[in-house]
Amino acid sequence: MRYRIPSRFTMQEIITPPLPARAPLPAGRAQASTARLEWLWLLPFAAALYYPWALRWAHAGFVARDGSGVAPLLSLSTAYLAPLAGFLALYALGRQAAPTDRLVLARRLAHLAVAAPPAYTLLGVLLYLMKINGHDIAVWTGLWIALAALSAMTMRTTLPRPAVLDDPAVYSRLRVGHGIASLALLLAFLAPHLFNHMLGVLGNDVHMAVMDVLRAVYRHGAVEPVLITLFFLQILSGLVLLKPKTARRADMLDSLQTASGIYLAFFIASHINSVFVLARYFGTDTNYAWAIGEPVGLVGDAWNIRLLPHYSIAVWLLIVHLACGLRVVMRGHGASESRSAAAAWGVIGVGSLVTMVITAGMTGLRLA
């Protein structure tokens, strides 16, 4: 028996709900506004260039003030400007009623800045493996300047014609497979893993006791390869699904879905590389003490401080991504837009609490 989409919804309305209509701008003003938006991606690119400097200055401040102080906290908070600027840019670009090829390109470029934290962590691990130590910022800066130059040349040679939209039905099977794999990963690994990390506020011993039990399951010889395969399939299928999603008009939750997707793609690649290539190759036990950089902690080490935004944003965006996927599923089964959006925001609210608990534990807060 095949499920039929209710007649009051089209496939496109299920994937991307219609946004309120706006009064059209005069032709001249509309062209000028579009021309400015085409280069909006430069702002998050600049924030991405600043990202490692914010971490460096925050670390120096924490060390000078023995792990405390308002100024280092302010410096650390500015590191979050890169993903925030990327999201604000892609959201503004996604609100445009008549996307052009240039606006779509600008929107996709803004997504890259959202993924700056896991990209910088991945770069640091790769440079460490290549024994290129102490040059993370220089390499990072060079890569982003080269990417900006390439993007500018691509933008200049792209015609400002209306974007060609793919038929959402073409991606329906891939979308269903992506959702099923997400549910499997959530039940088999992600939910227990996040719960385990929430116990960090109760101390390392409690966290490790639970981790030992969970590891017996997800590190089993028959389970671990399946989980890793599913994660890589999620990255690949997610990148394919990102293409049509970033060419269509988007609301806040649509933008959060694509932003979280690109962040998680980089995060999963970085995390798997760190755990399987770096830590296990050198025989390191990738336990909670390793994750939080003991004995000096995350903010007390010049390299480890990058892991604070890296992990904290990842936890929140993981739950955000699942919430946005839930909205699509609910709409596909006939739920109204208001009901499906309310459910998504409810899950995001719970995710915010989970993120705060996990981040508190990683920064040293203990309740026992």
MARLUM-581004 format. One line per 3 residues: number of its first residue (from 0); their letters; for each residue x, y, z of N, C-alpha, C. Coordinates in steps of 0.001 Angstrom, whole numbers. Layout:
N
NUM) A) X Y Z X Y Z X Y Z; ...
END
This chain:
368
0) MRY) 848 -1190 0 0 0 0 880 1235 0; 657 2129 -941 1483 3329 -1058 758 4502 -428; 1522 5275 363 935 6451 998 827 7572 -21
3) RIP) -317 8241 -57 -531 9341 -990 -486 10660 -252; 190 11618 -848 289 12947 -251 -1091 13596 -297; -1573 14174 823 -2864 14842 800 -2919 15901 -283
6) SRF) -4092 16055 -889 -4225 16923 -2053 -3948 18378 -1734; -4102 18792 -467 -3891 20205 -155 -2419 20595 -121; -1525 19600 -217 -101 19881 -254 488 19406 -1582
9) TMQ) 1389 20181 -2136 2220 19703 -3232 3520 19188 -2640; 4304 18456 -3439 5589 17975 -2962 6483 19135 -2549; 6462 20231 -3324 7302 21366 -2987 6875 22004 -1669
12) EII) 5562 22050 -1383 5095 22642 -134 5496 21803 1063; 5629 20498 884 6073 19633 1968 7541 19884 2271; 8350 20014 1224 9781 20215 1426 10073 21640 1868
15) TPP) 9458 22616 1234 9671 24022 1565 8317 24724 1593; 7753 24984 2772 6457 25635 2864 6487 27015 2220; 5374 27448 1629 5338 28775 1004 5510 29882 2034
18) LPA) 6237 30937 1644 6453 32078 2508 5465 33177 2168; 5189 34069 3120 4262 35164 2840 4744 36007 1665; 3799 36439 844 4145 37249 -325 4598 38638 104
21) RAP) 5525 39208 -679 6014 40549 -424 5685 41445 -1600; 5484 42729 -1308 5238 43680 -2387 6504 43819 -3219; 6421 43767 -4562 7621 43854 -5395 8253 45240 -5337
24) LPA) 9590 45271 -5390 10321 46535 -5430 10327 47080 -6858; 10479 48393 -7013 10684 48941 -8357 11889 48282 -9016; 11873 48189 -10344 12905 47437 -11073 14309 47888 -10735
27) GRA) 14554 49184 -10711 15903 49683 -10428 16370 49341 -9036; 15499 49528 -8047 15857 49204 -6666 16055 47708 -6496; 15228 46919 -7163 15354 45460 -7060 16700 44980 -7602
30) QAS) 17128 45540 -8741 18415 45152 -9322 19576 45553 -8412; 19495 46764 -7835 20561 47213 -6943 20625 46357 -5687; 19443 46010 -5143 19401 45165 -3953 19968 43785 -4241
33) TAR) 19627 43218 -5381 20134 41903 -5761 21642 41928 -5952; 22155 42998 -6568 23596 43107 -6799 24365 43137 -5484; 23809 43823 -4487 24475 43856 -3179 24442 42484 -2511
36) LEW) 23310 41810 -2609 23175 40506 -1968 24112 39466 -2580; 24439 39631 -3851 25319 38666 -4513 26698 38589 -3859; 27089 39648 -3177 28402 39686 -2530 28304 39604 -1010
39) LWL) 27138 39235 -515 26936 39148 927 27812 38082 1570; 28216 37080 803 29040 35992 1331 30411 36470 1800; 30835 37657 1353 32141 38168 1779 32187 38438 3282
42) LPF) 31069 38812 3877 31050 39090 5313 31303 37823 6142; 30601 36720 5904 30946 35508 6653 32332 34972 6323; 32819 35198 5104 34191 34795 4793 35177 35567 5669
45) AAA) 34924 36874 5852 35787 37679 6723 35715 37176 8162; 34516 36791 8614 34364 36247 9960 35122 34924 10107; 35134 34108 9048 35876 32842 9089 37379 33096 9194
48) LYY) 37866 34132 8511 39290 34499 8632 39623 34929 10052; 38682 35588 10704 38893 36071 12077 38805 34937 13096; 38112 33869 12771 37798 32801 13726 39012 32305 14531
51) PWA) 40124 31899 13911 41242 31392 14723 41883 32464 15595; 41819 33721 15175 42374 34792 16000 41558 34976 17273; 40254 34844 17173 39411 34937 18369 39782 33847 19369
54) LRW) 40049 32643 18866 40451 31542 19735 41815 31805 20365; 42747 32326 19581 44086 32600 20102 44045 33651 21205; 43310 34742 20951 43236 35811 21949 42485 35359 23198
57) AHA) 41469 34531 23029 40738 34019 24185 41641 33132 25036; 42391 32244 24385 43305 31368 25128 44350 32176 25890; 44942 33166 25220 45949 34003 25887 45346 34703 27097
60) GFV) 44093 35155 26963 43441 35822 28081 43147 34882 29232; 42704 33680 28936 42424 32703 29988 43700 32304 30724; 44781 32106 29987 46049 31735 30616 46556 32860 31508
63) ARD) 46454 34093 31034 46929 35244 31815 46101 35461 33073; 44813 35071 33031 43915 35294 34161 43553 34005 34873; 44343 32978 34702 44164 31700 35388 42783 31109 35127
66) GSG) 42373 31127 33857 41139 30470 33460 39868 31240 33696; 39940 32511 34021 38737 33299 34252 38888 34669 33613; 37886 35517 33786 37954 36877 33264 36899 37138 32202
69) VAP) 36404 38375 32182 35367 38753 31237 35937 38902 29829; 37107 39523 29721 37699 39776 28405 37936 38493 27607; 38505 37439 28211 38671 36191 27445 37334 35585 27014
72) LLS) 36319 35698 27874 35004 35183 27505 34429 35942 26313; 34637 37253 26301 34170 38045 25167 34909 37660 23895; 36215 37453 24011 36991 37029 22835 36508 35684 22317
75) LST) 36262 34756 23251 35787 33433 22860 34407 33516 22204; 33548 34382 22745 32200 34498 22171 32237 35022 20741; 33242 35849 20421 33325 36366 19048 33722 35287 18047
78) AYL) 34262 34174 18533 34586 33077 17621 33319 32509 16990; 32200 32645 17687 30931 32134 17169 30361 33026 16075; 31018 34156 15799 30542 35058 14753 30622 34422 13362
81) APL) 31602 33557 13158 31753 32946 11831 30525 32119 11450; 30130 31122 12253 28916 30378 11886 27661 31241 11941; 27618 32205 12871 26446 33074 12961 26321 33960 11721
84) AGF) 27433 34569 11302 27409 35414 10108 27045 34596 8876; 27570 33380 8800 27224 32513 7679 25742 32212 7645; 25175 31933 8821 23742 31620 8850 22898 32838 8499
87) LAL) 23217 33988 9047 22430 35189 8755 22473 35519 7269; 23630 35313 6649 23755 35585 5214 22926 34609 4395; 23037 33321 4686 22299 32337 3892 20790 32457 4128
90) YAL) 20404 32873 5334 18978 33080 5605 18444 34263 4801; 19206 35363 4790 18786 36535 4012 18697 36207 2525; 19649 35449 2033 19644 35071 622 18515 34093 309
93) GRQ) 18196 33226 1247 17124 32260 1033 15739 32874 1050; 15622 34086 1569 14317 34753 1627 13935 35414 306; 14867 35470 -623 14581 36159 -1877 13545 35402 -2709
96) AAP) 12566 36162 -3200 11443 35541 -3908 11822 35027 -5287; 12814 35671 -5926 13205 35283 -7289 14708 35003 -7324; 15137 33829 -6872 16571 33540 -6831 17192 33453 -8217
99) TDR) 18378 34011 -8337 19162 33896 -9564 20329 32950 -9318; 21019 32609 -10394 22181 31730 -10233 23229 32353 -9318; 23377 33667 -9394 24357 34342 -8537 23932 34315 -7071
102) LVL) 22658 34529 -6806 22180 34485 -5429 22298 33081 -4846; 22039 32073 -5664 22182 30689 -5211 23649 30391 -4891; 24555 30860 -5744 25979 30674 -5482 26388 31369 -4191
105) ARR) 25931 32604 -3992 26263 33339 -2771 25739 32612 -1541; 24550 32071 -1661 23951 31342 -535 24758 30095 -190; 25207 29386 -1201 26003 28178 -949 27370 28525 -362
108) LAH) 27941 29623 -790 29225 30044 -227 29078 30416 1240; 27962 31061 1593 27741 31434 2988 27677 30197 3884; 27204 29070 3336 27165 27831 4119 28555 27398 4587
111) LAV) 29570 27693 3788 30925 27261 4143 31402 27914 5432; 31033 29179 5641 31441 29868 6864 30769 29263 8092; 29565 28740 7916 28880 28076 9032 29724 26916 9543
114) AAP) 30395 26236 8638 31185 25052 8990 32621 25397 9384; 32913 26661 9658 34284 27058 10012 34839 26308 11234; 34080 26158 12344 34648 25452 13509 35108 24026 13227
117) PAY) 34267 23139 12656 34785 21792 12388 35839 21770 11284; 35758 22704 10333 36776 22755 9284 38140 23117 9871; 38154 24039 10824 39419 24434 11451 39987 23302 12305
120) TLL) 39107 22554 12967 39561 21396 13738 40129 20325 12811; 39437 20050 11719 39919 19066 10752 41271 19480 10196; 41412 20764 9871 42691 21252 9354 43800 21048 10377
123) GVL) 43506 21345 11647 44520 21185 12688 44994 19751 12831; 44065 18808 12743 44442 17392 12853 45285 16967 11652; 44880 17383 10467 45638 17009 9264 47049 17593 9291
126) LYL) 47182 18833 9721 48510 19440 9812 49359 18741 10866; 48731 18330 11965 49458 17602 13010 49973 16270 12465; 49128 15581 11707 49551 14298 11135 50686 14479 10133
129) MKI) 50713 15646 9464 51782 15937 8512 52990 16581 9186; 52927 16674 10537 54016 17261 11337 54278 18722 10966; 53227 19425 10595 53315 20870 10334 52675 21558 11531
132) NGH) 53455 21800 12548 52939 22313 13811 53109 23829 13910; 52116 24478 14506 52203 25907 14763 51876 26803 13585; 51367 26236 12501 51074 27041 11310 49603 26973 10907
135) DIA) 48761 26617 11859 47341 26445 11550 46718 27729 11000; 46987 28857 11651 46373 30115 11231 46864 30526 9850; 48160 30349 9600 48711 30736 8299 48081 29919 7171
138) VWT) 47978 28608 7375 47380 27748 6348 45896 28069 6194; 45203 28247 7306 43782 28598 7292 43555 29894 6506; 44368 30889 6777 44225 32179 6101 44456 32035 4601
141) GLW) 45494 31313 4242 45787 31119 2826 44668 30401 2095; 44100 29377 2735 43022 28616 2110 41776 29479 1905; 41428 30283 2894 40229 31106 2773 40410 32247 1777
144) IAL) 41605 32805 1710 41851 33845 709 41780 33247 -694; 42359 32061 -868 42293 31396 -2172 40845 31050 -2526; 40081 30576 -1534 38681 30244 -1775 37870 31499 -2113
147) AAL) 38180 32598 -1435 37482 33852 -1717 37782 34342 -3134; 39039 34222 -3538 39405 34641 -4893 38709 33783 -5939; 38708 32479 -5729 38028 31567 -6651 36530 31869 -6698
150) SAM) 35938 32123 -5533 34504 32409 -5468 34169 33711 -6179; 35030 34724 -6010 34792 36010 -6669 34857 35862 -8189; 35822 35117 -8670 35926 34903 -10117 34736 34116 -10643
153) TMR) 34297 33125 -9861 33123 32356 -10269 31881 33235 -10296; 31747 34099 -9291 30598 34994 -9230 30585 35948 -10416; 31738 36497 -10758 31820 37455 -11862 31503 36818 -13209
156) TTL) 31766 35535 -13330 31540 34854 -14611 30228 34073 -14639; 29410 34224 -13599 28092 33592 -13558 27036 34600 -13999; 26209 34213 -14934 25176 35117 -15422 24063 35271 -14384
159) PRP) 23509 36483 -14227 22432 36714 -13242 21062 36286 -13762; 20977 35078 -14257 19720 34580 -14810 18942 33841 -13722; 17635 33671 -13912 16829 32953 -12907 17349 31539 -12684
162) AVL) 17375 31141 -11427 17869 29805 -11090 16918 28735 -11616; 17501 27656 -12119 16719 26515 -12583 16472 25593 -11391; 15202 25332 -11104 14844 24537 -9940 14611 23083 -10332
165) DDP) 15227 22177 -9580 15023 20754 -9814 13659 20319 -9275; 13130 19267 -9852 11880 18695 -9378 12138 17971 -8051; 11482 18369 -6946 11725 17706 -5649 11449 16212 -5675
168) AVY) 10544 15764 -6559 10213 14341 -6619 11419 13493 -7025; 12366 14099 -7752 13557 13368 -8185 14363 12885 -6977; 14301 13659 -5884 15113 13359 -4710 14327 12622 -3624
171) SRL) 13108 12225 -3906 12252 11674 -2860 12816 10396 -2244; 13303 9471 -3065 13841 8215 -2524 15114 8463 -1718; 15962 9345 -2217 17188 9659 -1486 16844 10324 -156
174) RVG) 15832 11181 -174 15414 11868 1048 14885 10868 2075; 14095 9904 1619 13574 8881 2525 14719 8039 3099; 15661 7653 2248 16807 6886 2724 17635 7657 3727
177) HGI) 17811 8953 3474 18552 9809 4401 17843 9850 5756; 16523 9936 5721 15764 9982 6969 15808 8672 7735; 15703 7555 7029 15750 6246 7687 17121 6021 8327
180) ASL) 18186 6378 7604 19535 6229 8157 19722 7131 9378; 19137 8318 9333 19218 9229 10480 18552 8621 11713; 17387 8017 11512 16681 7388 12627 17482 6229 13200
183) ALL) 18091 5435 12321 18904 4308 12783 20101 4790 13597; 20768 5829 13118 21909 6375 13846 21484 6997 15172; 20329 7635 15168 19837 8264 16395 19594 7220 17477
186) LAF) 18950 6133 17103 18600 5115 18090 19813 4290 18523; 20678 3969 17564 21794 3061 17856 23000 3762 18463; 23167 5061 18176 24396 5718 18621 24189 7132 19175
189) LAP) 23530 7995 18425 23519 9415 18778 22827 9701 20104; 21619 9167 20299 20905 9428 21548 21666 8901 22765; 22141 7636 22752 22943 7165 23896 24228 7967 24080
192) HLF) 24853 8373 22967 26111 9121 23041 25900 10490 23677; 24849 11189 23276 24562 12495 23864 24191 12362 25339; 23399 11352 25671 23061 11113 27076 24321 10869 27899
195) NHM) 25235 10096 27336 26501 9827 28004 27263 11126 28288; 27308 12012 27298 28029 13273 27483 27320 14204 28457; 26015 14100 28577 25304 14898 29577 25717 14513 30998
198) LGV) 26164 13293 31171 26596 12829 32491 27963 13371 32879; 28596 14108 31979 29893 14697 32306 29827 15627 33494; 28686 16258 33734 28545 17168 34878 28570 16400 36199
201) LGN) 28419 15078 36152 28470 14256 37364 29865 13702 37626; 30809 14010 36732 32187 13581 36942 32657 12568 35918; 33956 12466 35784 34546 11565 34797 34248 10096 35082
204) DVH) 34193 9723 36362 33972 8318 36701 32587 7855 36259; 31573 8695 36507 30217 8350 36090 30145 8267 34566; 30740 9264 33910 30738 9283 32440 31405 8034 31888
207) MAV) 32549 7666 32448 33308 6531 31932 32588 5212 32191; 31901 5095 33340 31179 3861 33649 30084 3602 32619; 29369 4651 32239 28321 4508 31238 28934 4273 29859
210) MDV) 30023 4972 29569 30679 4810 28272 31157 3376 28068; 31666 2739 29121 32136 1355 28997 30998 425 28572; 29806 678 29103 28652 -144 28736 28256 104 27280
213) LRA) 28214 1386 26887 27802 1732 25530 28823 1274 24491; 30107 1351 24856 31140 939 23909 31030 -533 23558; 30560 -1336 24494 30400 -2765 24218 29421 -2995 23068
216) VYR) 28533 -2004 22852 27551 -2116 21775 28080 -1497 20489; 28373 -153 20534 28699 508 19261 30140 305 18804; 30983 -322 19634 32314 -702 19162 32409 -2192 18855
219) HGA) 31293 -2868 18886 31274 -4291 18525 31690 -4436 17064; 32392 -5503 16772 32930 -5699 15436 31888 -5729 14340; 30664 -6125 14695 29604 -6176 13692 28806 -4884 13616
222) VEP) 28954 -4023 14609 28154 -2798 14683 28927 -1582 14201; 30162 -1445 14637 30938 -242 14327 31095 14 12830; 31434 -991 12005 31538 -711 10563 30227 -229 9951
225) VLI) 29095 -746 10452 27796 -314 9941 27547 1145 10289; 27875 1530 11534 27686 2921 11951 28545 3875 11124; 29796 3508 10909 30694 4364 10126 30189 4490 8690
228) TLF) 29730 3378 8129 29187 3417 6771 27972 4329 6692; 27085 4220 7677 25896 5067 7699 26259 6549 7813; 27271 6852 8605 27692 8250 8747 28203 8804 7415
231) FLQ) 28993 8025 6722 29506 8500 5436 28390 8607 4401; 27436 7684 4442 26294 7789 3546 25469 9036 3848; 25392 9398 5134 24680 10617 5511 25370 11861 4947
234) ILS) 26691 11865 5001 27427 12998 4441 27162 13116 2946; 27312 12011 2231 27171 12039 775 25741 12366 345; 24773 11699 946 23382 11958 577 22956 13358 995
237) GLV) 23466 13819 2139 23135 15167 2593 23653 16234 1651; 24860 16045 1125 25414 17012 179 24620 17039 -1122; 24146 15870 -1553 23313 15832 -2756 21984 16550 -2510
240) LLK) 21375 16315 -1353 20100 16950 -1028 20242 18451 -791; 21453 18882 -459 21690 20303 -219 21530 21120 -1502; 21860 20534 -2639 21834 21253 -3913 20451 21821 -4243
243) PKT) 19404 21004 -4302 18093 21600 -4626 17549 22472 -3502; 17904 22137 -2266 17374 22890 -1125 17888 24325 -1122; 19133 24525 -1549 19724 25858 -1524 19392 26681 -2760
246) ARR) 18611 26130 -3659 18194 26884 -4847 16769 27405 -4714; 16088 27014 -3645 14696 27410 -3463 14556 28399 -2311; 13466 29132 -2338 13179 30063 -1253 13016 29299 48
249) ADM) 13495 29885 1156 13540 29153 2414 13077 30018 3571; 12432 29380 4550 12112 30072 5790 13200 29778 6820; 12968 30170 8069 13989 29999 9107 14375 28541 9306
252) LDS) 13394 27660 9404 13694 26250 9641 14368 25603 8442; 13988 26001 7233 14683 25499 6045 16156 25886 6084; 16412 27141 6455 17792 27623 6513 18574 26910 7614
255) LQT) 17926 26668 8741 18587 25922 9813 18902 24493 9381; 18026 23916 8571 18253 22542 8111 19489 22455 7218; 19616 23368 6273 20778 23305 5378 22055 23724 6101
258) ASG) 21963 24736 6977 23148 25175 7718 23663 24070 8635; 22744 23415 9353 23154 22325 10236 23692 21150 9434; 23134 20931 8252 23609 19818 7425 25048 19983 6996
261) IYL) 25414 21181 6536 26798 21395 6091 27750 21370 7278; 27320 21894 8430 28162 21844 9627 28431 20395 10038; 27375 19589 10058 27526 18196 10481 28362 17390 9495
264) AFF) 28300 17728 8209 29130 17030 7228 30609 17212 7554; 31000 18460 7854 32388 18718 8229 32703 18127 9601; 31757 18218 10525 32008 17715 11882 32217 16214 11887
267) IAS) 31357 15479 11187 31492 14020 11164 32831 13615 10553; 33205 14276 9447 34497 13969 8827 35637 14268 9782; 35550 15394 10477 36601 15776 11420 36652 14823 12605
270) HIN) 35481 14471 13133 35427 13625 14332 35928 12218 14034; 35500 11659 12921 35960 10319 12556 37466 10321 12303; 37951 11373 11653 39386 11481 11413 40159 11544 12725
273) SVF) 39643 12322 13684 40336 12463 14968 40345 11161 15748; 39191 10494 15798 39062 9293 16627 39756 8087 16009; 39569 7881 14710 40062 6651 14090 41477 6784 13534
276) VLA) 41828 7972 13061 43156 8131 12466 44156 8643 13490; 43795 9715 14190 44736 10329 15123 44833 9551 16424; 43722 9451 17153 43781 8877 18495 44105 7385 18494
279) RYF) 43376 6599 17699 43598 5157 17748 44913 4758 17098; 45360 5529 16109 46643 5214 15478 47772 5345 16482; 47656 6361 17357 48689 6569 18373 48361 5867 19686
282) GTD) 47317 5054 19707 46991 4275 20894 46339 5065 22004; 45741 6198 21710 45107 7025 22730 43696 6541 23004; 43326 6457 24276 41963 6094 24635 41095 7347 24481
285) TNY) 40166 7309 23529 39342 8490 23239 38171 8569 24216; 38497 8727 25493 37471 8805 26523 37115 10264 26809; 36376 10493 27883 35909 11839 28202 37065 12759 28571
288) AWA) 38055 12222 29287 39223 13027 29652 39952 13515 28405; 40028 12658 27397 40650 13054 26124 39828 14123 25430; 38497 13962 25445 37621 14902 24742 37668 16296 25339
291) IGE) 37820 16395 26672 37798 17713 27312 39208 18242 27601; 40214 17555 27062 41581 18059 27139 42204 18076 28513; 41845 17118 29351 42483 17069 30668 43981 16780 30528
294) PVG) 44810 17305 31424 44448 17960 32690 44265 19478 32602; 44676 20113 31499 44627 21576 31444 43252 22097 31032; 42433 21251 30410 41118 21680 29973 41128 22262 28578
297) LVG) 39941 22581 28078 39818 23073 26706 40379 24480 26547; 40072 25369 27483 40519 26754 27322 41965 26953 27750; 42525 25972 28442 43895 26111 28929 44951 25663 27940
300) DAW) 44543 25136 26802 45491 24668 25796 45247 25418 24497; 46319 25860 23873 46194 26681 22663 45540 25929 21517; 45708 24627 21444 45090 23834 20380 43665 23435 20760
303) NIR) 43493 22988 22001 42205 22426 22415 41083 23443 22489; 41388 24723 22604 40320 25706 22761 39383 25724 21549; 39877 25305 20409 39021 25245 19213 37916 24207 19366
306) LLP) 38101 23247 20280 37109 22195 20452 35851 22676 21166; 35932 23816 21860 34755 24304 22577 33647 24734 21622; 33894 25656 20680 32837 25934 19693 32561 24740 18783
309) HYS) 33602 23994 18475 33476 22814 17612 32417 21857 18152; 32491 21502 19448 31569 20543 20046 30226 21169 20406; 30262 22356 21015 29016 22948 21504 28042 23238 20361
312) IAV) 28551 23778 19261 27678 24051 18124 27195 22742 17497; 28064 21741 17467 27697 20460 16844 26528 19805 17563; 26546 19812 18883 25458 19191 19641 24134 19872 19319
315) WLL) 24146 21211 19339 22907 21948 19085 22413 21745 17660; 23320 21839 16693 22913 21717 15296 22508 20293 14940; 23050 19303 15625 22597 17927 15401 21111 17805 15734
318) IVH) 20731 18337 16893 19333 18254 17310 18461 19150 16434; 18995 20297 16022 18280 21174 15091 17995 20441 13781; 18991 19736 13283 18838 19025 12014 17770 17943 12122
321) LAC) 17777 17219 13227 16759 16196 13437 15374 16821 13551; 15288 17973 14215 14006 18660 14366 13454 19113 13015; 14326 19638 12175 13895 20083 10846 13463 18899 9989
324) GLR) 14158 17787 10130 13745 16577 9421 12387 16083 9896; 12148 16208 11204 10848 15820 11757 9731 16655 11140; 9983 17944 10942 8966 18809 10342 8595 18319 8933
327) VVM) 9603 17968 8145 9340 17484 6790 8517 16201 6828; 8867 15292 7744 8126 14030 7852 6680 14287 8262; 6492 15179 9232 5132 15474 9699 4284 16087 8588
330) RGH) 4861 16973 7808 4110 17566 6697 3793 16519 5633; 4713 15615 5425 4476 14558 4458 3351 13620 4862; 3048 13604 6159 1955 12764 6647 726 13586 6999
333) GAS) 630 14777 6428 -608 15540 6522 -706 16553 7635; 339 16710 8461 279 17696 9539 325 19107 8963; -306 20032 9636 -302 21418 9183 1072 22033 9385
336) ESR) 1321 23153 8688 2603 23827 8829 2805 24328 10253; 1765 24879 10865 1903 25405 12224 2214 24295 13222; 1563 23163 13068 1803 22053 13991 3195 21463 13804
339) SAA) 3606 21263 12568 4930 20678 12309 6036 21633 12729; 5838 22943 12500 6845 23918 12923 6929 23990 14438; 5785 23925 15121 5783 23959 16582 6526 22759 17157
342) AAW) 6323 21591 16549 7034 20391 17004 8540 20557 16817; 8939 21125 15665 10360 21328 15397 10975 22292 16414; 10301 23402 16673 10835 24369 17634 10863 23799 19049
345) GVI) 9904 22919 19363 9932 22272 20674 11160 21386 20845; 11466 20618 19802 12663 19762 19843 13923 20628 19926; 13944 21735 19203 15105 22634 19242 15281 23218 20639
348) GVG) 14159 23526 21308 14251 24020 22678 14876 23003 23611; 14449 21752 23490 15052 20684 24294 16533 20540 23947; 16853 20656 22651 18249 20566 22225 19113 21659 22812
351) SLV) 18543 22829 23007 19296 23928 23620 19672 23579 25060; 18745 22966 25788 19043 22555 27165 20114 21466 27190; 19994 20493 26288 20994 19425 26205 22373 20015 25900
354) TMV) 22412 20966 24987 23686 21608 24622 24306 22319 25810; 23505 23027 26577 24031 23755 27733 24597 22800 28783; 23912 21678 29008 24401 20715 30001 25719 20095 29546
357) ITA) 25784 19672 28295 27002 19042 27785 28161 20033 27772; 27904 21259 27328 28964 22272 27287 29450 22614 28684; 28525 22701 29641 28923 22974 31021 29855 21888 31540
360) GMT) 29532 20638 31262 30389 19549 31701 31753 19591 31054; 31806 19955 29767 33079 19999 29043 33963 21150 29507; 33361 22187 30080 34152 23313 30579 34495 23197 32060
363) GLR) 34133 22068 32668 34584 21818 34028 33544 21880 35115; 32294 22212 34801 31259 22263 35833 30939 20852 36313; 30899 20670 37632 30584 19373 38227 29525 19535 39308
366) LA) 28532 18665 39271 27463 18689 40265 27723 17693 41380; 28753 16911 41251 29051 15909 42290 30565 15817 42474
END
